[in-house]
Amino acid sequence: MKELDSISELIRQDLTAQNEVRDQALRGSRELIRLCANCIRAAHRGEWETASDLLQQADTTAKEIVALLKPYPKLLFAGYTQDGLKELAEAHLTVALMNDSELPGPETLGIPSAAYLGGLCEAASELRRKCLNQLRKGETGEAERLLTTPGLTGLAGMKAILSNQEDAGAPICAPFQTLQGLNVGTLCTAIMDLSRRELHLRMGSDPGAGFQIFALDQGS
């Protein structure tokens, strides 16, 4: 049974190689997620040079992961790999939305469409978080600018288009569920209420009860 022994040895070598590659991909994905998270934190602080450097490192890490897994499509499309690529999309799109710059597409980033959509929705949620922080500081002008960025306002139309593609199936539309807490109308109302309250205070009149900014944290 020498032939069977040879076949068994080839299979063992292949599975061992795949296991080693998977372990490398797991470590790379964790590093990619860490870099992207730090990039988004830097963007919230307005540290754009740091955010840019972290994005470059994240891009390099992602390319290394994709190149490593190219011979193993099953590992490339495994959940941990796609989660890392989704975070990369989120970091790129968060920076672009906050700066009102052109949004890079999935082909530009080298990210599959499903992972890109997930990152896009989470980036919009990061923009909501930024708006809330600006409102708490009373910086209504910056909050209004963020809310009116073409990238954010275009999401509603994009959601409607994809939601109408019934033949596309639930997995494509599922990422938009993360936007349930992103109520742009409520945020706009909050901006107007805060502006009105500031005007009353400047005029020396009673601004009334005002509004509770923290209620927006519940996505109301």
Secondary structure, DSSP 8 states (H G I E B T S, - for coil): -HHHHHHHHHHHHHHHHHHHHHHHHHHHHHHHHHHHHHHHHHHHTT-HHHHHHHHHHHHHHHHHHHHHHTT-HHHHTSHHHHHHHHHHHHHHHHHHHHTT-----HHHHT--HHHHHHHHHHHHHHHHHHHHHHHHTT-HHHHHHHHT-HHHHHHHHHHHHHHT-GGG-HHHHGGGGGGGG--HHHHHHHHHHHHHHHHHHHHTS--TT---GGGGGGT-
